[in-house]
């Protein structure tokens, strides 16, 4: 028998208790402290700061069965659940998770399930911005029931120039879960601040016929109506009050320039769009021909004109003050 085979035979028959993993455990713990621990501590502090949870959290490590087990403690050796509130514990846990993800180059996309449970408004905003920043380097999937937090994610995404895709998951009329509406969510209003969705629907309508075309045209009109709804808080009222948020930007009041003509046209356009998607029972003489893609195209141009007018600031419409008038004042 070859020497190697004899060694394998001997090792295979040795009692398990005679195989001591302690040297491996000690060495792994030593390497963790020397190579990983300092970077981990530094990154964890940065993550806690980003999530607005600057707490006296410490990282500790111990060896167990050939592995290094790390844990977080509060200064003095206390467990986090003995000192911290539920919201603080969750924030620290999220910071720890993001630290681990960031230090492991093998990590790809991540999935977060309601990461703002038990968090206050301020920390929700911090978490939203941190998640969006992470989404610039990897795919991030977030499940949430919190529409305010979803709005924060949308706002942070818009500020960063990143892209966000939201799907609505709910029960159907029979109570069956898992019904998904793609790229459609009540809180993701930024996608309706332009006519892009209606333009895409218009292209689909042009390639369709019959009842399918009519359905798409009506959907496009509905998308334009939502755009009108978004023009009001975002452009006309300059985000003084934003939907799905309790923030009121009082300083933004000076930017508002009320234009009665613009308001009247917005109301009229909204009513026409509503008529397209909410038809009433009329005689054939009154109902007229069903809408076609040209009608949707015309309404898209009309809404785009409203957006341009509503974007203008009050200062840009104010008459310049003459030097003589300024001196007399």
C-alpha positions as YAML, in Angstrom:
chain: A
units: angstrom
residues:
- id: 1
  name: UNK
  ca: [0.00, 0.00, 0.00]
- id: 2
  name: UNK
  ca: [1.29, 3.44, -0.89]
- id: 3
  name: UNK
  ca: [2.24, 5.77, 2.01]
- id: 4
  name: UNK
  ca: [-0.51, 8.23, 1.07]
- id: 5
  name: UNK
  ca: [-3.13, 5.49, 1.05]
- id: 6
  name: UNK
  ca: [-1.97, 4.24, 4.44]
- id: 7
  name: UNK
  ca: [-2.24, 7.77, 5.86]
- id: 8
  name: UNK
  ca: [-5.78, 8.18, 4.49]
- id: 9
  name: UNK
  ca: [-6.78, 4.81, 5.96]
- id: 10
  name: UNK
  ca: [-5.36, 5.75, 9.34]
- id: 11
  name: UNK
  ca: [-6.96, 9.19, 9.35]
- id: 12
  name: UNK
  ca: [-10.34, 7.81, 8.32]
- id: 13
  name: UNK
  ca: [-10.38, 5.43, 11.22]
- id: 14
  name: UNK
  ca: [-9.32, 7.97, 13.83]
- id: 15
  name: UNK
  ca: [-11.90, 8.98, 16.44]
- id: 16
  name: UNK
  ca: [-13.50, 12.35, 15.67]
- id: 17
  name: UNK
  ca: [-12.63, 13.65, 19.11]
- id: 18
  name: UNK
  ca: [-8.93, 13.27, 18.30]
- id: 19
  name: UNK
  ca: [-9.25, 15.88, 15.51]
- id: 20
  name: UNK
  ca: [-8.81, 19.19, 17.30]
- id: 21
  name: UNK
  ca: [-9.97, 22.23, 15.22]
- id: 22
  name: UNK
  ca: [-8.79, 24.71, 17.86]
- id: 23
  name: UNK
  ca: [-5.57, 25.68, 16.00]
- id: 24
  name: UNK
  ca: [-7.64, 26.42, 12.88]
- id: 25
  name: UNK
  ca: [-10.16, 28.39, 14.91]
- id: 26
  name: UNK
  ca: [-7.46, 30.43, 16.63]
- id: 27
  name: UNK
  ca: [-5.69, 31.17, 13.37]
- id: 28
  name: UNK
  ca: [-8.92, 32.25, 11.63]
- id: 29
  name: UNK
  ca: [-9.80, 34.52, 14.54]
- id: 30
  name: UNK
  ca: [-6.29, 35.97, 14.47]
- id: 31
  name: UNK
  ca: [-6.53, 36.65, 10.73]
- id: 32
  name: UNK
  ca: [-9.96, 38.21, 11.14]
- id: 33
  name: UNK
  ca: [-8.65, 40.62, 13.76]
- id: 34
  name: UNK
  ca: [-5.56, 41.46, 11.71]
- id: 35
  name: UNK
  ca: [-7.05, 41.73, 8.21]
- id: 36
  name: UNK
  ca: [-10.76, 42.41, 8.51]
- id: 37
  name: UNK
  ca: [-11.68, 43.79, 11.92]
- id: 38
  name: UNK
  ca: [-10.27, 47.32, 11.58]
- id: 39
  name: UNK
  ca: [-11.78, 47.86, 8.13]
- id: 40
  name: UNK
  ca: [-15.05, 46.43, 9.41]
- id: 41
  name: UNK
  ca: [-15.13, 48.75, 12.40]
- id: 42
  name: UNK
  ca: [-14.35, 51.78, 10.24]
- id: 43
  name: UNK
  ca: [-16.98, 50.88, 7.66]
- id: 44
  name: UNK
  ca: [-19.55, 50.13, 10.35]
- id: 45
  name: UNK
  ca: [-19.04, 53.56, 11.91]
- id: 46
  name: UNK
  ca: [-19.57, 55.19, 8.51]
- id: 47
  name: UNK
  ca: [-22.72, 53.16, 7.86]
- id: 48
  name: UNK
  ca: [-24.16, 54.02, 11.26]
- id: 49
  name: UNK
  ca: [-23.52, 57.70, 10.58]
- id: 50
  name: UNK
  ca: [-25.19, 57.45, 7.16]
- id: 51
  name: UNK
  ca: [-28.27, 55.87, 8.75]
- id: 52
  name: UNK
  ca: [-28.45, 58.43, 11.57]
- id: 53
  name: UNK
  ca: [-27.70, 55.88, 14.29]
- id: 54
  name: UNK
  ca: [-24.43, 57.04, 15.84]
- id: 55
  name: UNK
  ca: [-24.48, 54.69, 18.80]
- id: 56
  name: UNK
  ca: [-21.70, 53.21, 21.01]
- id: 57
  name: UNK
  ca: [-21.63, 49.93, 19.09]
- id: 58
  name: UNK
  ca: [-18.53, 47.72, 19.23]
- id: 59
  name: UNK
  ca: [-17.51, 44.73, 17.14]
- id: 60
  name: UNK
  ca: [-16.26, 41.59, 18.86]
- id: 61
  name: UNK
  ca: [-15.14, 38.23, 17.50]
- id: 62
  name: UNK
  ca: [-14.73, 34.76, 18.95]
- id: 63
  name: UNK
  ca: [-13.72, 31.40, 17.54]
- id: 64
  name: UNK
  ca: [-16.09, 28.46, 17.52]
- id: 65
  name: UNK
  ca: [-15.72, 25.10, 15.74]
- id: 66
  name: UNK
  ca: [-13.27, 26.33, 13.16]
- id: 67
  name: UNK
  ca: [-15.19, 29.51, 12.43]
- id: 68
  name: UNK
  ca: [-15.00, 33.11, 13.55]
- id: 69
  name: UNK
  ca: [-18.26, 34.37, 15.02]
- id: 70
  name: UNK
  ca: [-18.58, 38.14, 15.08]
- id: 71
  name: UNK
  ca: [-21.14, 40.02, 17.16]
- id: 72
  name: UNK
  ca: [-22.11, 43.58, 17.99]
- id: 73
  name: UNK
  ca: [-22.23, 44.83, 21.54]
- id: 74
  name: UNK
  ca: [-22.81, 48.13, 23.31]
- id: 75
  name: UNK
  ca: [-19.92, 49.61, 25.25]
- id: 76
  name: UNK
  ca: [-19.73, 47.91, 28.60]
- id: 77
  name: UNK
  ca: [-20.44, 44.49, 27.12]
- id: 78
  name: UNK
  ca: [-24.20, 44.90, 26.90]
- id: 79
  name: UNK
  ca: [-26.30, 43.26, 24.23]
- id: 80
  name: UNK
  ca: [-27.99, 45.76, 21.85]
- id: 81
  name: UNK
  ca: [-31.47, 44.47, 22.76]
- id: 82
  name: UNK
  ca: [-30.79, 45.40, 26.40]
- id: 83
  name: UNK
  ca: [-30.08, 49.06, 25.63]
- id: 84
  name: UNK
  ca: [-31.40, 50.08, 22.23]
- id: 85
  name: UNK
  ca: [-34.97, 50.65, 21.09]
- id: 86
  name: UNK
  ca: [-36.42, 48.42, 18.39]
- id: 87
  name: UNK
  ca: [-35.86, 51.09, 15.75]
- id: 88
  name: UNK
  ca: [-32.23, 51.58, 16.81]
- id: 89
  name: UNK
  ca: [-31.62, 47.83, 16.77]
- id: 90
  name: UNK
  ca: [-32.98, 47.58, 13.24]
- id: 91
  name: UNK
  ca: [-30.91, 50.54, 12.08]
- id: 92
  name: UNK
  ca: [-27.72, 49.05, 13.51]
- id: 93
  name: UNK
  ca: [-28.56, 45.67, 11.96]
- id: 94
  name: UNK
  ca: [-29.00, 47.35, 8.57]
- id: 95
  name: UNK
  ca: [-25.70, 49.19, 8.99]
- id: 96
  name: UNK
  ca: [-24.01, 45.88, 9.87]
- id: 97
  name: UNK
  ca: [-25.54, 44.22, 6.81]
- id: 98
  name: UNK
  ca: [-24.43, 47.01, 4.48]
- id: 99
  name: UNK
  ca: [-20.94, 46.84, 5.98]
- id: 100
  name: UNK
  ca: [-20.71, 43.12, 5.30]
- id: 101
  name: UNK
  ca: [-22.02, 43.57, 1.77]
- id: 102
  name: UNK
  ca: [-19.60, 46.39, 1.04]
- id: 103
  name: UNK
  ca: [-16.53, 44.50, 2.24]
- id: 104
  name: UNK
  ca: [-17.32, 41.32, 0.32]
- id: 105
  name: UNK
  ca: [-16.56, 41.77, -3.42]
- id: 106
  name: UNK
  ca: [-18.44, 38.55, -4.18]
- id: 107
  name: UNK
  ca: [-21.77, 40.10, -3.18]
- id: 108
  name: UNK
  ca: [-24.07, 41.03, -6.06]
- id: 109
  name: UNK
  ca: [-27.66, 42.23, -5.68]
- id: 110
  name: UNK
  ca: [-29.36, 42.58, -2.29]
- id: 111
  name: UNK
  ca: [-32.99, 42.33, -1.14]
- id: 112
  name: UNK
  ca: [-34.38, 44.39, 1.75]
- id: 113
  name: UNK
  ca: [-37.74, 43.64, 3.35]
- id: 114
  name: UNK
  ca: [-39.34, 46.71, 4.98]
- id: 115
  name: UNK
  ca: [-36.02, 48.21, 6.15]
- id: 116
  name: UNK
  ca: [-37.71, 51.16, 7.90]
- id: 117
  name: UNK
  ca: [-39.97, 49.30, 10.32]
- id: 118
  name: UNK
  ca: [-40.11, 51.20, 13.66]
- id: 119
  name: UNK
  ca: [-38.08, 54.12, 12.26]
- id: 120
  name: UNK
  ca: [-38.93, 57.80, 12.64]
- id: 121
  name: UNK
  ca: [-39.38, 60.15, 9.68]
- id: 122
  name: UNK
  ca: [-35.83, 61.52, 9.77]
- id: 123
  name: UNK
  ca: [-34.14, 58.12, 9.83]
- id: 124
  name: UNK
  ca: [-36.42, 56.86, 7.05]
- id: 125
  name: UNK
  ca: [-35.07, 59.64, 4.86]
- id: 126
  name: UNK
  ca: [-31.46, 58.74, 5.74]
- id: 127
  name: UNK
  ca: [-32.12, 55.07, 4.98]
- id: 128
  name: UNK
  ca: [-33.76, 55.93, 1.65]
- id: 129
  name: UNK
  ca: [-30.77, 57.98, 0.53]
- id: 130
  name: UNK
  ca: [-28.30, 55.31, 1.66]
- id: 131
  name: UNK
  ca: [-30.20, 52.60, -0.23]
- id: 132
  name: UNK
  ca: [-30.27, 54.70, -3.40]
- id: 133
  name: UNK
  ca: [-26.51, 55.25, -3.09]
- id: 134
  name: UNK
  ca: [-26.04, 51.49, -2.80]
- id: 135
  name: UNK
  ca: [-28.21, 51.01, -5.88]
- id: 136
  name: UNK
  ca: [-25.61, 52.85, -7.96]
- id: 137
  name: UNK
  ca: [-23.15, 49.97, -7.49]
- id: 138
  name: UNK
  ca: [-25.44, 46.93, -7.33]
- id: 139
  name: UNK
  ca: [-29.06, 45.95, -7.86]
- id: 140
  name: UNK
  ca: [-31.19, 46.65, -4.80]
- id: 141
  name: UNK
  ca: [-34.70, 45.24, -4.40]
- id: 142
  name: UNK
  ca: [-36.86, 46.74, -1.64]
- id: 143
  name: UNK
  ca: [-40.19, 45.37, -0.41]
- id: 144
  name: UNK
  ca: [-42.20, 47.88, 1.63]
- id: 145
  name: UNK
  ca: [-45.72, 48.70, 2.78]
- id: 146
  name: UNK
  ca: [-44.69, 52.26, 3.67]
- id: 147
  name: UNK
  ca: [-45.80, 54.70, 0.95]
- id: 148
  name: UNK
  ca: [-44.03, 57.62, 2.65]
- id: 149
  name: UNK
  ca: [-40.76, 55.69, 2.54]
- id: 150
  name: UNK
  ca: [-41.41, 54.75, -1.08]
- id: 151
  name: UNK
  ca: [-41.83, 58.44, -1.86]
- id: 152
  name: UNK
  ca: [-38.52, 59.15, -0.14]
- id: 153
  name: UNK
  ca: [-36.87, 56.48, -2.27]
- id: 154
  name: UNK
  ca: [-38.33, 58.04, -5.40]
- id: 155
  name: UNK
  ca: [-37.16, 61.52, -4.38]
- id: 156
  name: UNK
  ca: [-33.65, 60.31, -3.52]
- id: 157
  name: UNK
  ca: [-33.50, 58.46, -6.83]
- id: 158
  name: UNK
  ca: [-34.49, 61.59, -8.72]
- id: 159
  name: UNK
  ca: [-31.90, 63.70, -6.84]
- id: 160
  name: UNK
  ca: [-29.12, 61.20, -7.59]
- id: 161
  name: UNK
  ca: [-29.98, 60.80, -11.26]
- id: 162
  name: UNK
  ca: [-30.40, 57.03, -10.78]
- id: 163
  name: UNK
  ca: [-33.31, 54.98, -12.10]
- id: 164
  name: UNK
  ca: [-36.07, 53.38, -10.08]
- id: 165
  name: UNK
  ca: [-38.66, 50.87, -11.18]
- id: 166
  name: UNK
  ca: [-41.66, 50.26, -8.90]
- id: 167
  name: UNK
  ca: [-44.21, 47.47, -9.08]
- id: 168
  name: UNK
  ca: [-47.48, 47.29, -7.15]
- id: 169
  name: UNK
  ca: [-48.23, 43.94, -5.48]
- id: 170
  name: UNK
  ca: [-51.69, 43.38, -4.00]
- id: 171
  name: UNK
  ca: [-54.63, 41.03, -3.67]
- id: 172
  name: UNK
  ca: [-57.19, 40.79, -6.42]
- id: 173
  name: UNK
  ca: [-60.95, 41.15, -6.00]
- id: 174
  name: UNK
  ca: [-61.16, 37.56, -4.77]
- id: 175
  name: UNK
  ca: [-58.52, 38.05, -2.12]
- id: 176
  name: UNK
  ca: [-55.77, 36.16, -3.92]
- id: 177
  name: UNK
  ca: [-52.32, 37.60, -3.15]
- id: 178
  name: UNK
  ca: [-49.44, 38.19, -5.53]
- id: 179
  name: UNK
  ca: [-51.21, 40.22, -8.22]
- id: 180
  name: UNK
  ca: [-48.53, 42.43, -9.77]
- id: 181
  name: UNK
  ca: [-48.99, 45.66, -11.68]
- id: 182
  name: UNK
  ca: [-45.71, 46.37, -13.46]
- id: 183
  name: UNK
  ca: [-44.15, 49.84, -13.36]
- id: 184
  name: UNK
  ca: [-47.15, 51.33, -11.60]
- id: 185
  name: UNK
  ca: [-47.40, 52.58, -8.06]
- id: 186
  name: UNK
  ca: [-49.37, 55.47, -6.52]
- id: 187
  name: UNK
  ca: [-46.38, 56.90, -4.69]
- id: 188
  name: UNK
  ca: [-43.94, 56.97, -7.61]
- id: 189
  name: UNK
  ca: [-45.23, 60.22, -9.00]
- id: 190
  name: UNK
  ca: [-41.91, 61.30, -10.60]
- id: 191
  name: UNK
  ca: [-42.62, 59.03, -13.55]
- id: 192
  name: UNK
  ca: [-45.71, 61.15, -14.26]
- id: 193
  name: UNK
  ca: [-43.94, 64.51, -14.18]
- id: 194
  name: UNK
  ca: [-43.41, 64.16, -17.92]
- id: 195
  name: UNK
  ca: [-45.55, 62.71, -20.68]
- id: 196
  name: UNK
  ca: [-43.13, 59.83, -21.33]
- id: 197
  name: UNK
  ca: [-45.50, 57.10, -20.12]
- id: 198
  name: UNK
  ca: [-48.28, 58.43, -22.34]
- id: 199
  name: UNK
  ca: [-45.87, 58.67, -25.27]
- id: 200
  name: UNK
  ca: [-44.92, 55.01, -24.85]
- id: 201
  name: UNK
  ca: [-48.59, 54.07, -24.68]
- id: 202
  name: UNK
  ca: [-49.21, 56.08, -27.85]
- id: 203
  name: UNK
  ca: [-46.63, 54.02, -29.73]
- id: 204
  name: UNK
  ca: [-48.32, 50.81, -28.57]
- id: 205
  name: UNK
  ca: [-51.71, 52.20, -29.65]
- id: 206
  name: UNK
  ca: [-50.42, 53.00, -33.12]
- id: 207
  name: UNK
  ca: [-49.34, 49.38, -33.50]
- id: 208
  name: UNK
  ca: [-52.71, 48.00, -32.35]
- id: 209
  name: UNK
  ca: [-56.21, 47.82, -33.80]
- id: 210
  name: UNK
  ca: [-59.80, 47.51, -32.63]
- id: 211
  name: UNK
  ca: [-60.68, 47.34, -28.95]
- id: 212
  name: UNK
  ca: [-57.02, 46.94, -27.98]
- id: 213
  name: UNK
  ca: [-56.20, 50.29, -29.60]
- id: 214
  name: UNK
  ca: [-59.13, 51.96, -27.82]
- id: 215
  name: UNK
  ca: [-58.03, 50.49, -24.50]
- id: 216
  name: UNK
  ca: [-54.48, 51.82, -24.98]
- id: 217
  name: UNK
  ca: [-55.69, 55.28, -25.98]
- id: 218
  name: UNK
  ca: [-57.86, 55.46, -22.86]
- id: 219
  name: UNK
  ca: [-54.92, 54.31, -20.75]
- id: 220
  name: UNK
  ca: [-52.74, 57.02, -22.29]
- id: 221
  name: UNK
  ca: [-55.38, 59.64, -21.49]
- id: 222
  name: UNK
  ca: [-55.44, 58.37, -17.90]
- id: 223
  name: UNK
  ca: [-51.65, 58.68, -17.69]
- id: 224
  name: UNK
  ca: [-51.89, 62.27, -18.93]
- id: 225
  name: UNK
  ca: [-54.54, 62.98, -16.29]
- id: 226
  name: UNK
  ca: [-52.12, 61.76, -13.62]
- id: 227
  name: UNK
  ca: [-49.52, 64.07, -15.14]
- id: 228
  name: UNK
  ca: [-51.91, 66.99, -14.64]
- id: 229
  name: UNK
  ca: [-52.34, 65.90, -11.02]
- id: 230
  name: UNK
  ca: [-48.58, 65.92, -10.60]
- id: 231
  name: UNK
  ca: [-48.13, 69.32, -12.28]
- id: 232
  name: UNK
  ca: [-50.16, 70.94, -9.49]
- id: 233
  name: UNK
  ca: [-47.92, 70.16, -6.44]
- id: 234
  name: UNK
  ca: [-44.60, 69.79, -8.24]
- id: 235
  name: UNK
  ca: [-44.58, 72.59, -10.81]
- id: 236
  name: UNK
  ca: [-47.48, 74.97, -10.17]
- id: 237
  name: UNK
  ca: [-47.11, 75.00, -6.36]
- id: 238
  name: UNK
  ca: [-43.31, 74.54, -6.49]
- id: 239
  name: UNK
  ca: [-43.33, 71.56, -4.08]
- id: 240
  name: UNK
  ca: [-44.46, 73.66, -1.13]
- id: 241
  name: UNK
  ca: [-46.56, 70.62, -0.24]
- id: 242
  name: UNK
  ca: [-45.61, 67.27, -1.75]
- id: 243
  name: UNK
  ca: [-47.78, 64.20, -2.04]
- id: 244
  name: UNK
  ca: [-47.24, 61.32, 0.43]
- id: 245
  name: UNK
  ca: [-45.11, 63.54, 2.67]
- id: 246
  name: UNK
  ca: [-45.79, 65.77, 5.67]
- id: 247
  name: UNK
  ca: [-43.05, 68.24, 4.77]
- id: 248
  name: UNK
  ca: [-44.14, 71.80, 3.96]
- id: 249
  name: UNK
  ca: [-41.54, 74.02, 2.26]
- id: 250
  name: UNK
  ca: [-42.73, 77.41, 3.46]
- id: 251
  name: UNK
  ca: [-39.78, 79.18, 1.80]
- id: 252
  name: UNK
  ca: [-41.04, 77.88, -1.53]
- id: 253
  name: UNK
  ca: [-44.10, 80.13, -1.34]
- id: 254
  name: UNK
  ca: [-42.15, 83.02, -2.87]
- id: 255
  name: UNK
  ca: [-41.65, 80.98, -6.04]
- id: 256
  name: UNK
  ca: [-45.35, 80.51, -6.68]
- id: 257
  name: UNK
  ca: [-46.78, 82.74, -9.40]
- id: 258
  name: UNK
  ca: [-50.49, 82.11, -9.78]
- id: 259
  name: UNK
  ca: [-51.71, 82.32, -13.35]
- id: 260
  name: UNK
  ca: [-55.50, 82.16, -13.65]
- id: 261
  name: UNK
  ca: [-55.27, 81.45, -17.36]
- id: 262
  name: UNK
  ca: [-52.97, 78.49, -16.77]
- id: 263
  name: UNK
  ca: [-55.19, 77.13, -14.00]
- id: 264
  name: UNK
  ca: [-58.28, 77.39, -16.20]
- id: 265
  name: UNK
  ca: [-56.56, 75.55, -19.02]
- id: 266
  name: UNK
  ca: [-55.36, 72.83, -16.64]
- id: 267
  name: UNK
  ca: [-58.91, 72.32, -15.36]
- id: 268
  name: UNK
  ca: [-60.29, 72.21, -18.89]
- id: 269
  name: UNK
  ca: [-57.60, 69.76, -20.04]
- id: 270
  name: UNK
  ca: [-58.21, 67.55, -17.01]
- id: 271
  name: UNK
  ca: [-61.95, 67.49, -17.77]
- id: 272
  name: UNK
  ca: [-61.33, 66.50, -21.39]
- id: 273
  name: UNK
  ca: [-58.96, 63.72, -20.37]
- id: 274
  name: UNK
  ca: [-61.55, 62.47, -17.86]
- id: 275
  name: UNK
  ca: [-64.18, 62.37, -20.61]
- id: 276
  name: UNK
  ca: [-61.96, 60.10, -22.68]
- id: 277
  name: UNK
  ca: [-61.48, 57.56, -19.90]
- id: 278
  name: UNK
  ca: [-64.87, 57.87, -18.20]
- id: 279
  name: UNK
  ca: [-67.42, 57.75, -21.05]
- id: 280
  name: UNK
  ca: [-71.07, 58.18, -20.16]
- id: 281
  name: UNK
  ca: [-74.03, 56.63, -21.90]
- id: 282
  name: UNK
  ca: [-74.98, 58.91, -24.80]
- id: 283
  name: UNK
  ca: [-76.88, 58.60, -28.02]
- id: 284
  name: UNK
  ca: [-74.75, 57.79, -31.02]
- id: 285
  name: UNK
  ca: [-75.16, 61.36, -32.23]
- id: 286
  name: UNK
  ca: [-73.67, 62.75, -29.01]
- id: 287
  name: UNK
  ca: [-71.00, 60.15, -28.43]
- id: 288
  name: UNK
  ca: [-69.25, 60.69, -31.74]
- id: 289
  name: UNK
  ca: [-66.44, 58.54, -33.12]
- id: 290
  name: UNK
  ca: [-64.16, 56.68, -30.72]
- id: 291
  name: UNK
  ca: [-60.80, 58.37, -30.05]
- id: 292
  name: UNK
  ca: [-57.84, 57.49, -32.23]
- id: 293
  name: UNK
  ca: [-54.05, 57.89, -31.74]
- id: 294
  name: UNK
  ca: [-54.16, 61.41, -33.15]
- id: 295
  name: UNK
  ca: [-56.36, 62.48, -30.25]
- id: 296
  name: UNK
  ca: [-53.87, 61.10, -27.74]
- id: 297
  name: UNK
  ca: [-50.99, 62.71, -29.62]
- id: 298
  name: UNK
  ca: [-52.78, 66.07, -29.52]
- id: 299
  name: UNK
  ca: [-53.42, 65.81, -25.79]
- id: 300
  name: UNK
  ca: [-49.78, 64.87, -25.13]
- id: 301
  name: UNK
  ca: [-48.68, 68.09, -26.87]
- id: 302
  name: UNK
  ca: [-51.22, 70.06, -24.87]
- id: 303
  name: UNK
  ca: [-50.05, 68.67, -21.53]
- id: 304
  name: UNK
  ca: [-46.41, 69.28, -22.44]
- id: 305
  name: UNK
  ca: [-47.32, 72.92, -23.02]
- id: 306
  name: UNK
  ca: [-48.91, 73.07, -19.58]
- id: 307
  name: UNK
  ca: [-45.77, 71.60, -17.99]
- id: 308
  name: UNK
  ca: [-43.57, 74.26, -19.61]
- id: 309
  name: UNK
  ca: [-45.83, 77.06, -18.41]
- id: 310
  name: UNK
  ca: [-46.13, 75.66, -14.89]
- id: 311
  name: UNK
  ca: [-42.36, 75.24, -14.53]
- id: 312
  name: UNK
  ca: [-41.75, 78.98, -14.84]
- id: 313
  name: UNK
  ca: [-40.89, 80.65, -11.51]
- id: 314
  name: UNK
  ca: [-42.68, 83.71, -10.23]
- id: 315
  name: UNK
  ca: [-39.49, 85.75, -10.49]
- id: 316
  name: UNK
  ca: [-39.19, 85.04, -14.21]
- id: 317
  name: UNK
  ca: [-42.66, 86.52, -14.81]
- id: 318
  name: UNK
  ca: [-42.28, 89.56, -12.58]
- id: 319
  name: UNK
  ca: [-41.78, 92.88, -14.33]
- id: 320
  name: UNK
  ca: [-38.29, 94.32, -13.72]
- id: 321
  name: UNK
  ca: [-38.16, 97.28, -11.35]
- id: 322
  name: UNK
  ca: [-37.04, 100.53, -12.99]
- id: 323
  name: UNK
  ca: [-34.07, 102.42, -11.47]
- id: 324
  name: UNK
  ca: [-36.24, 105.51, -10.86]
- id: 325
  name: UNK
  ca: [-38.86, 103.49, -9.01]
- id: 326
  name: UNK
  ca: [-36.17, 101.79, -6.96]
- id: 327
  name: UNK
  ca: [-34.72, 105.17, -5.88]
- id: 328
  name: UNK
  ca: [-38.07, 106.56, -4.85]
- id: 329
  name: UNK
  ca: [-38.74, 103.44, -2.79]
...
